[in-house]
Amino acid sequence: LPAEFNSTRHELGSLGMGRVPDQKNPERRSHASQFYNTLNYAPHMNQHYTLFGQATEGKHIIKQLKKHTKIYDFKVFVHP
C-alpha cells in the first residue's frame, strides 16, 4: 500500500502500518496487515510511517504493555 505520511505525532497509543526498512523498500510502502501500536512517544517515527488511528480509551492498559507482549484480542472502532 502506498505510504500516507502526515504531520500527526506518534503519541502513546498511536496505531499505524508496519513496513520493512527503506533499504529493502525504497518506495516506503506499508505492508499488508502488519500494524503497530506505540507504547510511548516515538518522535523518530514521525512522518516515516502511516498512522491511521489513536487509542481514545484504555491508555492505562497500554502503559502496562512491554515489547513483545502477545495481544490475543484487539478491537478497532471507526468513528466518522
Backbone torsions as a table, in degrees:
resi	resn	phi	psi	omega
1	LEU	NA	139.9	177.8
2	PRO	-63.1	145.3	178.2
3	ALA	-68.2	148.1	176.3
4	GLU	-130.1	66.1	-179.1
5	PHE	-69.1	148.1	177.0
6	ASN	-150.3	-176.7	-175.5
7	SER	-87.3	4.7	178.7
8	THR	-65.2	133.7	-177.8
9	ARG	-84.9	146.8	176.5
10	HIS	-79.7	92.9	178.8
11	GLU	-97.2	175.6	173.0
12	LEU	-54.4	125.1	176.8
13	GLY	87.7	10.1	175.5
14	SER	-69.3	144.4	-179.4
15	LEU	-119.9	124.2	-176.0
16	GLY	-144.0	173.4	-179.4
17	MET	-89.1	130.7	176.6
18	GLY	-77.1	160.5	176.4
19	ARG	-157.7	160.6	177.2
20	VAL	-79.8	162.9	-177.3
21	PRO	-59.1	156.5	-176.9
22	ASP	-57.3	-32.8	-178.4
23	GLN	-60.8	-36.0	179.9
24	LYS	-96.2	-7.5	-171.5
25	ASN	-142.5	66.2	-174.8
26	PRO	-62.2	-22.3	177.0
27	GLU	-78.2	-10.5	179.9
28	ARG	58.2	40.4	-180.0
29	ARG	-77.3	151.2	173.0
30	SER	-77.2	158.7	-174.1
31	HIS	-121.0	109.3	168.4
32	ALA	45.6	-127.4	-173.2
33	SER	-98.8	10.0	179.0
34	GLN	-76.0	133.9	177.3
35	PHE	-145.4	167.9	178.7
36	TYR	-137.0	159.6	175.3
37	ASN	-127.5	122.0	-176.8
38	THR	-74.5	139.2	-179.1
39	LEU	-96.1	-2.6	-178.4
40	ASN	-165.8	179.2	173.1
41	TYR	-67.5	133.0	-176.2
42	ALA	-132.2	74.1	-175.4
43	PRO	-61.7	-27.2	179.9
44	HIS	-66.7	-14.2	-179.7
45	MET	-96.1	-12.7	-177.9
46	ASN	-57.7	133.9	179.0
47	GLN	60.5	20.2	176.7
48	HIS	-122.4	-9.4	-179.8
49	TYR	-138.4	152.7	179.6
50	THR	-83.5	117.4	175.3
51	LEU	-94.8	138.5	177.6
52	PHE	-132.5	3.6	179.9
53	GLY	-166.3	170.9	179.8
54	GLN	-149.7	133.1	176.2
55	ALA	-63.3	131.4	178.0
56	THR	-109.4	-15.4	177.1
57	GLU	-140.6	160.3	174.1
58	GLY	77.9	18.0	179.9
59	LYS	-62.6	-25.8	176.4
60	HIS	-64.6	-29.9	176.8
61	ILE	-75.6	-42.6	178.4
62	ILE	-57.3	-38.7	-179.6
63	LYS	-63.9	-21.1	179.6
64	GLN	-85.7	-15.0	-178.5
65	LEU	-74.1	150.9	176.8
66	LYS	-125.0	164.0	177.7
67	LYS	-55.0	134.4	178.8
68	HIS	74.5	11.7	173.1
69	THR	-62.2	134.0	177.6
70	LYS	-87.1	128.3	178.7
71	ILE	-109.5	122.8	-175.9
72	TYR	-99.4	-14.0	179.2
73	ASP	-145.6	127.8	-177.2
74	PHE	-143.5	123.3	-178.9
75	LYS	-115.8	133.5	178.0
76	VAL	-114.6	127.9	178.3
77	PHE	-112.2	133.1	-179.6
78	VAL	-99.1	124.8	177.0
79	HIS	-110.1	131.5	-179.5
80	PRO	-66.7	NA	NA
